[in-house]
């Protein structure tokens, strides 16, 4: 457990805090070292995933099985956590995509062809965060609407249980 935390911590420090800032520097002169930063970040992250998984396999090899998986039984808190995780991941991916495209600022090809049109504009990070949050909220609302519609359809299909006449107390047989 401690080994996993140390390795994951080293991965975060190296990939995010040390190599991360250099990944956002737009380079007019890309030297070979700077070209390989993304490759190094990917290799560090993948090695961390493989190494931590190997530690899990070794640690959990003789683990006692407590019970079987019960499909369809999920607490409300875990469902809310999954929804929050989806929203967070979608917003993070969207903002990182904007950062990548927003770095070129007012260039078509950075350092080669400048965008000199009258309408050239790169929105700020705050504007894009609001736009992306609105898109994510609309998507979650649409998914909620679809689940609500599905719930309406299930309610209409429910029929009262059939009672066989010979077992009914009102049938007159004693």
DOVO-270526 format. One line per field, with one value per atom (N, C-alpha, C): residue number from 1; x, y, z. Coordinates in nm, 2 decimals, m for minus. Layout:
// residues N
k: (NUM, ...)
xx: (X, ...)
yy: (Y, ...)
zz: (Z, ...)
***
This chain:
// residues 174
k: (1, 1, 1, 2, 2, 2, 3, 3, 3, 4, 4, 4, 5, 5, 5, 6, 6, 6, 7, 7, 7, 8, 8, 8, 9, 9, 9, 10, 10, 10, 11, 11, 11, 12, 12, 12, 13, 13, 13, 14, 14, 14, 15, 15, 15, 16, 16, 16, 17, 17, 17, 18, 18, 18, 19, 19, 19, 20, 20, 20, 21, 21, 21, 22, 22, 22, 23, 23, 23, 24, 24, 24, 25, 25, 25, 26, 26, 26, 27, 27, 27, 28, 28, 28, 29, 29, 29, 30, 30, 30, 31, 31, 31, 32, 32, 32, 33, 33, 33, 34, 34, 34, 35, 35, 35, 36, 36, 36, 37, 37, 37, 38, 38, 38, 39, 39, 39, 40, 40, 40, 41, 41, 41, 42, 42, 42, 43, 43, 43, 44, 44, 44, 45, 45, 45, 46, 46, 46, 47, 47, 47, 48, 48, 48, 49, 49, 49, 50, 50, 50, 51, 51, 51, 52, 52, 52, 53, 53, 53, 54, 54, 54, 55, 55, 55, 56, 56, 56, 57, 57, 57, 58, 58, 58, 59, 59, 59, 60, 60, 60, 61, 61, 61, 62, 62, 62, 63, 63, 63, 64, 64, 64, 65, 65, 65, 66, 66, 66, 67, 67, 67, 68, 68, 68, 69, 69, 69, 70, 70, 70, 71, 71, 71, 72, 72, 72, 73, 73, 73, 74, 74, 74, 75, 75, 75, 76, 76, 76, 77, 77, 77, 78, 78, 78, 79, 79, 79, 80, 80, 80, 81, 81, 81, 82, 82, 82, 83, 83, 83, 84, 84, 84, 85, 85, 85, 86, 86, 86, 87, 87, 87, 88, 88, 88, 89, 89, 89, 90, 90, 90, 91, 91, 91, 92, 92, 92, 93, 93, 93, 94, 94, 94, 95, 95, 95, 96, 96, 96, 97, 97, 97, 98, 98, 98, 99, 99, 99, 100, 100, 100, 101, 101, 101, 102, 102, 102, 103, 103, 103, 104, 104, 104, 105, 105, 105, 106, 106, 106, 107, 107, 107, 108, 108, 108, 109, 109, 109, 110, 110, 110, 111, 111, 111, 112, 112, 112, 113, 113, 113, 114, 114, 114, 115, 115, 115, 116, 116, 116, 117, 117, 117, 118, 118, 118, 119, 119, 119, 120, 120, 120, 121, 121, 121, 122, 122, 122, 123, 123, 123, 124, 124, 124, 125, 125, 125, 126, 126, 126, 127, 127, 127, 128, 128, 128, 129, 129, 129, 130, 130, 130, 131, 131, 131, 132, 132, 132, 133, 133, 133, 134, 134, 134, 135, 135, 135, 136, 136, 136, 137, 137, 137, 138, 138, 138, 139, 139, 139, 140, 140, 140, 141, 141, 141, 142, 142, 142, 143, 143, 143, 144, 144, 144, 145, 145, 145, 146, 146, 146, 147, 147, 147, 148, 148, 148, 149, 149, 149, 150, 150, 150, 151, 151, 151, 152, 152, 152, 153, 153, 153, 154, 154, 154, 155, 155, 155, 156, 156, 156, 157, 157, 157, 158, 158, 158, 159, 159, 159, 160, 160, 160, 161, 161, 161, 162, 162, 162, 163, 163, 163, 164, 164, 164, 165, 165, 165, 166, 166, 166, 167, 167, 167, 168, 168, 168, 169, 169, 169, 170, 170, 170, 171, 171, 171, 172, 172, 172, 173, 173, 173, 174, 174, 174)
xx: (0.08, 0.00, 0.09, 0.19, 0.28, 0.36, 0.40, 0.47, 0.39, 0.26, 0.17, 0.15, 0.14, 0.12, 0.25, 0.36, 0.49, 0.51, 0.48, 0.49, 0.39, 0.27, 0.17, 0.20, 0.26, 0.30, 0.41, 0.51, 0.62, 0.57, 0.47, 0.42, 0.35, 0.28, 0.21, 0.31, 0.41, 0.51, 0.59, 0.63, 0.71, 0.62, 0.50, 0.42, 0.35, 0.30, 0.21, 0.29, 0.37, 0.43, 0.57, 0.64, 0.77, 0.76, 0.70, 0.69, 0.57, 0.47, 0.34, 0.35, 0.42, 0.43, 0.50, 0.60, 0.67, 0.58, 0.48, 0.39, 0.30, 0.28, 0.19, 0.26, 0.39, 0.47, 0.47, 0.42, 0.41, 0.55, 0.61, 0.75, 0.76, 0.83, 0.86, 0.98, 1.07, 1.19, 1.17, 1.12, 1.10, 1.23, 1.31, 1.43, 1.39, 1.48, 1.44, 1.40, 1.46, 1.41, 1.27, 1.23, 1.09, 0.99, 1.03, 0.94, 0.91, 0.99, 0.97, 0.91, 0.86, 0.80, 0.67, 0.59, 0.46, 0.48, 0.58, 0.61, 0.66, 0.74, 0.79, 0.67, 0.58, 0.46, 0.38, 0.36, 0.28, 0.35, 0.48, 0.55, 0.55, 0.56, 0.56, 0.42, 0.32, 0.18, 0.15, 0.19, 0.16, 0.24, 0.37, 0.44, 0.39, 0.33, 0.27, 0.15, 0.06, m0.06, m0.02, 0.08, 0.13, 0.19, 0.27, 0.34, 0.24, 0.15, 0.05, m0.04, m0.08, m0.16, m0.09, 0.04, 0.12, 0.13, 0.14, 0.14, 0.01, m0.10, m0.24, m0.25, m0.20, m0.21, m0.14, m0.02, 0.06, m0.01, m0.06, m0.12, m0.25, m0.33, m0.46, m0.47, m0.35, m0.35, m0.42, m0.40, m0.46, m0.58, m0.64, m0.75, m0.87, m0.94, m1.06, m1.18, m1.26, m1.38, m1.49, m1.55, m1.65, m1.79, m1.82, m1.95, m1.95, m2.05, m2.06, m2.11, m2.08, m2.13, m2.28, m2.35, m2.49, m2.53, m2.55, m2.58, m2.72, m2.72, m2.85, m2.87, m2.78, m2.79, m2.68, m2.72, m2.62, m2.68, m2.60, m2.65, m2.66, m2.75, m2.77, m2.64, m2.56, m2.44, m2.35, m2.34, m2.25, m2.30, m2.43, m2.48, m2.45, m2.47, m2.43, m2.28, m2.20, m2.06, m2.02, m2.09, m2.06, m2.10, m2.21, m2.26, m2.16, m2.12, m2.02, m1.89, m1.85, m1.72, m1.73, m1.85, m1.87, m1.86, m1.93, m1.93, m1.79, m1.72, m1.58, m1.49, m1.50, m1.41, m1.45, m1.57, m1.61, m1.57, m1.58, m1.54, m1.39, m1.32, m1.17, m1.12, m1.18, m1.14, m1.17, m1.28, m1.32, m1.23, m1.20, m1.11, m0.97, m0.92, m0.79, m0.78, m0.89, m0.90, m0.90, m0.97, m0.96, m0.83, m0.76, m0.63, m0.53, m0.54, m0.46, m0.48, m0.61, m0.63, m0.62, m0.64, m0.63, m0.49, m0.39, m0.25, m0.20, m0.26, m0.22, m0.26, m0.34, m0.39, m0.44, m0.38, m0.43, m0.34, m0.30, m0.22, m0.30, m0.29, m0.34, m0.24, m0.11, 0.00, 0.10, 0.12, 0.20, 0.34, 0.36, 0.49, 0.51, 0.41, 0.42, 0.31, 0.18, 0.07, m0.02, m0.02, m0.10, m0.24, m0.34, m0.48, m0.50, m0.51, m0.53, m0.67, m0.77, m0.90, m0.96, m1.06, m1.13, m1.19, m1.24, m1.31, m1.23, m1.10, m1.01, m1.02, m1.05, m1.07, m1.05, m0.98, m0.97, m1.03, m1.14, m1.21, m1.12, m1.15, m1.07, m1.11, m1.03, m1.06, m1.19, m1.22, m1.34, m1.47, m1.46, m1.57, m1.59, m1.48, m1.49, m1.54, m1.50, m1.55, m1.70, m1.75, m1.90, m1.97, m1.92, m1.98, m1.98, m1.86, m1.85, m1.94, m1.95, m2.04, m2.19, m2.22, m2.36, m2.39, m2.29, m2.31, m2.32, m2.24, m2.24, m2.38, m2.42, m2.55, m2.67, m2.66, m2.77, m2.76, m2.64, m2.63, m2.69, m2.65, m2.70, m2.85, m2.90, m3.05, m3.12, m3.06, m3.11, m3.11, m3.00, m2.99, m3.09, m3.11, m3.21, m3.35, m3.38, m3.51, m3.53, m3.43, m3.44, m3.47, m3.40, m3.43, m3.57, m3.61, m3.75, m3.85, m3.83, m3.92, m3.92, m3.81, m3.80, m3.87, m3.87, m3.94, m4.09, m4.14, m4.28, m4.33, m4.24, m4.28, m4.29, m4.20, m4.20, m4.32, m4.37, m4.48, m4.61, m4.62, m4.74, m4.75, m4.63, m4.63, m4.67, m4.67, m4.69, m4.84, m4.87, m5.01, m5.03, m5.15, m5.18, m5.16, m5.11, m5.09, m5.22, m5.21, m5.33, m5.36, m5.49, m5.53, m5.61, m5.57, m5.64, m5.77, m5.88, m6.01, m6.02, m5.96, m5.98, m5.90, m5.81, m5.74, m5.79, m5.89, m5.94, m6.04, m6.03, m6.13, m6.27, m6.29, m6.43, m6.49, m6.43, m6.48, m6.59, m6.61, m6.72, m6.68, m6.56, m6.52, m6.47, m6.52, m6.47, m6.42)
yy: (m0.12, 0.00, 0.13, 0.13, 0.24, 0.26, 0.14, 0.14, 0.20, 0.17, 0.23, 0.38, 0.42, 0.57, 0.64, 0.58, 0.65, 0.66, 0.55, 0.54, 0.64, 0.64, 0.73, 0.87, 0.90, 1.04, 1.08, 0.99, 1.03, 1.05, 0.97, 0.99, 1.13, 1.17, 1.30, 1.41, 1.40, 1.51, 1.52, 1.40, 1.41, 1.45, 1.39, 1.41, 1.55, 1.58, 1.70, 1.82, 1.81, 1.93, 1.97, 1.87, 1.90, 1.91, 1.80, 1.80, 1.88, 1.89, 1.95, 2.09, 2.18, 2.32, 2.33, 2.24, 2.25, 2.20, 2.12, 2.07, 2.18, 2.29, 2.39, 2.51, 2.50, 2.60, 2.58, 2.68, 2.67, 2.71, 2.62, 2.63, 2.67, 2.78, 2.82, 2.74, 2.71, 2.63, 2.50, 2.40, 2.27, 2.19, 2.19, 2.11, 1.97, 1.87, 1.73, 1.70, 1.77, 1.74, 1.78, 1.90, 1.95, 1.87, 1.81, 1.73, 1.60, 1.55, 1.42, 1.43, 1.55, 1.57, 1.49, 1.50, 1.43, 1.28, 1.23, 1.09, 1.04, 1.13, 1.10, 1.09, 1.19, 1.19, 1.07, 1.03, 0.91, 0.78, 0.77, 0.65, 0.65, 0.76, 0.77, 0.72, 0.77, 0.74, 0.59, 0.54, 0.40, 0.31, 0.34, 0.26, 0.26, 0.37, 0.38, 0.29, 0.29, 0.20, 0.06, 0.02, m0.12, m0.16, m0.08, m0.11, m0.12, m0.03, m0.03, m0.15, m0.19, m0.31, m0.43, m0.44, m0.55, m0.56, m0.45, m0.45, m0.50, m0.46, m0.50, m0.65, m0.71, m0.85, m0.93, m0.88, m0.95, m0.94, m0.82, m0.80, m0.87, m0.88, m0.94, m1.09, m1.15, m1.29, m1.38, m1.37, m1.47, m1.40, m1.30, m1.23, m1.33, m1.31, m1.39, m1.33, m1.41, m1.36, m1.34, m1.22, m1.20, m1.24, m1.21, m1.24, m1.23, m1.27, m1.26, m1.12, m1.08, m0.95, m0.96, m0.86, m0.86, m0.75, m0.79, m0.70, m0.63, m0.51, m0.43, m0.37, m0.40, m0.35, m0.25, m0.12, m0.01, 0.10, 0.15, 0.25, 0.38, 0.47, 0.60, 0.68, 0.68, 0.76, 0.72, 0.59, 0.55, 0.59, 0.59, 0.64, 0.79, 0.87, 1.01, 1.03, 0.95, 0.96, 0.93, 0.83, 0.80, 0.91, 0.97, 1.09, 1.20, 1.23, 1.34, 1.31, 1.18, 1.15, 1.17, 1.13, 1.15, 1.30, 1.38, 1.53, 1.59, 1.54, 1.59, 1.55, 1.43, 1.38, 1.45, 1.47, 1.54, 1.68, 1.75, 1.89, 1.90, 1.81, 1.82, 1.79, 1.69, 1.66, 1.78, 1.84, 1.95, 2.07, 2.10, 2.22, 2.19, 2.07, 2.04, 2.05, 2.01, 2.02, 2.17, 2.26, 2.40, 2.46, 2.41, 2.47, 2.44, 2.31, 2.27, 2.36, 2.38, 2.46, 2.61, 2.65, 2.79, 2.84, 2.75, 2.80, 2.86, 2.83, 2.88, 3.03, 3.08, 3.21, 3.26, 3.35, 3.41, 3.36, 3.24, 3.18, 3.06, 3.05, 2.93, 2.82, 2.86, 2.77, 2.85, 2.80, 2.89, 2.92, 3.05, 3.10, 3.11, 3.07, 3.07, 3.15, 3.13, 3.19, 3.25, 3.39, 3.46, 3.48, 3.47, 3.50, 3.65, 3.71, 3.86, 3.90, 3.81, 3.84, 3.93, 4.01, 4.10, 4.03, 3.90, 3.83, 3.73, 3.74, 3.64, 3.66, 3.56, 3.57, 3.44, 3.44, 3.32, 3.36, 3.28, 3.32, 3.28, 3.35, 3.32, 3.19, 3.14, 3.01, 3.02, 3.13, 3.15, 3.14, 3.20, 3.19, 3.05, 2.98, 2.84, 2.75, 2.78, 2.70, 2.71, 2.83, 2.85, 2.78, 2.79, 2.72, 2.57, 2.52, 2.37, 2.33, 2.40, 2.37, 2.37, 2.46, 2.46, 2.34, 2.31, 2.19, 2.06, 2.05, 1.93, 1.93, 2.04, 2.05, 2.01, 2.06, 2.02, 1.87, 1.81, 1.67, 1.59, 1.63, 1.55, 1.57, 1.68, 1.70, 1.61, 1.60, 1.52, 1.37, 1.33, 1.19, 1.16, 1.26, 1.25, 1.24, 1.31, 1.31, 1.17, 1.12, 0.98, 0.88, 0.88, 0.79, 0.81, 0.93, 0.96, 0.90, 0.92, 0.86, 0.71, 0.65, 0.50, 0.46, 0.53, 0.50, 0.51, 0.60, 0.61, 0.49, 0.44, 0.32, 0.20, 0.19, 0.07, 0.07, 0.19, 0.20, 0.15, 0.18, 0.14, m0.01, m0.08, m0.22, m0.31, m0.25, m0.33, m0.36, m0.49, m0.54, m0.60, m0.60, m0.66, m0.81, m0.87, m1.02, m1.09, m1.20, m1.28, m1.37, m1.38, m1.47, m1.58, m1.70, m1.82, m1.83, m1.85, m1.86, m1.97, m2.08, m2.19, m2.17, m2.08, m2.04, m1.92, m1.86, m1.73, m1.77, m1.70, m1.73, m1.69, m1.61, m1.57, m1.66, m1.77, m1.86, m1.95, m1.96, m2.04, m2.18, m2.22, m2.36, m2.37, m2.46, m2.48, m2.61)
zz: (0.00, 0.00, 0.00, 0.08, 0.09, m0.04, m0.10, m0.22, m0.33, m0.34, m0.44, m0.42, m0.30, m0.27, m0.31, m0.28, m0.32, m0.47, m0.54, m0.68, m0.75, m0.70, m0.76, m0.73, m0.61, m0.58, m0.67, m0.69, m0.78, m0.92, m0.96, m1.10, m1.11, m1.01, m1.01, m1.01, m0.93, m0.92, m1.06, m1.11, m1.24, m1.36, m1.37, m1.49, m1.49, m1.37, m1.36, m1.32, m1.21, m1.16, m1.23, m1.28, m1.34, m1.49, m1.55, m1.70, m1.75, m1.67, m1.71, m1.76, m1.69, m1.74, m1.87, m1.90, m2.02, m2.14, m2.11, m2.21, m2.27, m2.19, m2.23, m2.30, m2.30, m2.37, m2.52, m2.59, m2.73, m2.78, m2.86, m2.90, m3.04, m3.07, m3.21, m3.25, m3.16, m3.19, m3.10, m3.16, m3.08, m3.09, m2.98, m2.98, m2.94, m2.96, m2.94, m2.80, m2.70, m2.56, m2.54, m2.59, m2.57, m2.65, m2.76, m2.84, m2.77, m2.68, m2.61, m2.48, m2.44, m2.31, m2.30, m2.40, m2.40, m2.40, m2.47, m2.46, m2.33, m2.26, m2.13, m2.03, m2.04, m1.95, m1.97, m2.09, m2.12, m2.06, m2.08, m2.03, m1.88, m1.81, m1.67, m1.62, m1.68, m1.64, m1.66, m1.78, m1.81, m1.72, m1.69, m1.60, m1.46, m1.42, m1.29, m1.28, m1.39, m1.39, m1.39, m1.46, m1.47, m1.33, m1.28, m1.15, m1.04, m1.03, m0.92, m0.93, m1.06, m1.08, m1.04, m1.07, m1.02, m0.87, m0.80, m0.66, m0.61, m0.67, m0.63, m0.64, m0.75, m0.78, m0.67, m0.64, m0.53, m0.40, m0.36, m0.23, m0.21, m0.32, m0.31, m0.35, m0.37, m0.42, m0.33, m0.20, m0.10, m0.03, m0.09, m0.02, m0.01, 0.10, 0.13, 0.06, m0.01, m0.07, 0.03, 0.04, 0.14, 0.09, m0.04, m0.09, m0.24, m0.30, m0.45, m0.49, m0.61, m0.66, m0.68, m0.63, m0.64, m0.74, m0.86, m0.97, m0.95, m0.97, m0.96, m0.82, m0.73, m0.60, m0.58, m0.57, m0.56, m0.47, m0.38, m0.29, m0.37, m0.31, m0.38, m0.38, m0.27, m0.27, m0.38, m0.41, m0.52, m0.65, m0.67, m0.80, m0.82, m0.71, m0.72, m0.75, m0.68, m0.70, m0.85, m0.91, m1.05, m1.14, m1.11, m1.20, m1.18, m1.06, m1.03, m1.10, m1.10, m1.17, m1.32, m1.38, m1.52, m1.56, m1.48, m1.50, m1.49, m1.39, m1.37, m1.48, m1.53, m1.64, m1.77, m1.80, m1.92, m1.92, m1.81, m1.80, m1.81, m1.75, m1.75, m1.89, m1.96, m2.10, m2.19, m2.17, m2.26, m2.24, m2.11, m2.08, m2.13, m2.12, m2.17, m2.32, m2.39, m2.53, m2.57, m2.50, m2.53, m2.50, m2.39, m2.36, m2.48, m2.53, m2.64, m2.76, m2.80, m2.92, m2.89, m2.76, m2.73, m2.72, m2.71, m2.70, m2.83, m2.94, m3.06, m3.08, m2.99, m2.98, m3.11, m3.17, m3.30, m3.42, m3.41, m3.52, m3.59, m3.72, m3.79, m3.77, m3.80, m3.78, m3.70, m3.58, m3.48, m3.53, m3.53, m3.58, m3.73, m3.80, m3.95, m4.01, m3.98, m4.05, m3.94, m3.93, m3.83, m3.88, m3.79, m3.83, m3.82, m3.93, m3.93, m3.96, m3.96, m3.99, m3.88, m3.92, m3.82, m3.71, m3.73, m3.63, m3.55, m3.56, m3.49, m3.34, m3.27, m3.13, m3.06, m2.95, m2.86, m2.73, m2.69, m2.57, m2.45, m2.33, m2.21, m2.15, m2.06, m1.99, m1.92, m1.85, m1.78, m1.87, m1.99, m2.08, m2.13, m2.16, m2.20, m2.09, m1.97, m1.85, m1.84, m1.86, m1.85, m1.97, m2.09, m2.20, m2.18, m2.14, m2.12, m2.01, m1.90, m1.79, m1.84, m1.92, m1.98, m2.07, m2.15, m2.23, m2.15, m2.05, m1.96, m1.89, m1.84, m1.77, m1.86, m1.98, m2.08, m2.11, m2.12, m2.15, m2.03, m1.91, m1.79, m1.78, m1.81, m1.81, m1.92, m2.04, m2.14, m2.10, m2.04, m1.99, m1.88, m1.79, m1.69, m1.75, m1.85, m1.92, m1.98, m2.04, m2.10, m2.00, m1.88, m1.78, m1.72, m1.71, m1.66, m1.76, m1.89, m1.99, m1.98, m1.96, m1.95, m1.82, m1.71, m1.59, m1.61, m1.70, m1.73, m1.80, m1.89, m1.97, m1.89, m1.79, m1.70, m1.61, m1.57, m1.48, m1.55, m1.68, m1.76, m1.78, m1.78, m1.81, m1.69, m1.57, m1.45, m1.44, m1.42, m1.41, m1.27, m1.22, m1.09, m1.10, m0.99, m1.00, m1.02, m1.10, m1.12, m1.01, m0.97, m0.86, m0.92, m0.90, m0.96, m0.88, m0.95, m0.88, m0.78, m0.81, m0.71, m0.58, m0.58, m0.45, m0.38, m0.45, m0.39, m0.28, m0.16, m0.05, m0.09, m0.19, m0.22, m0.32, m0.36, m0.46, m0.40, m0.27, m0.22, m0.19, m0.20, m0.18, m0.03, 0.05, 0.18, 0.20)
***
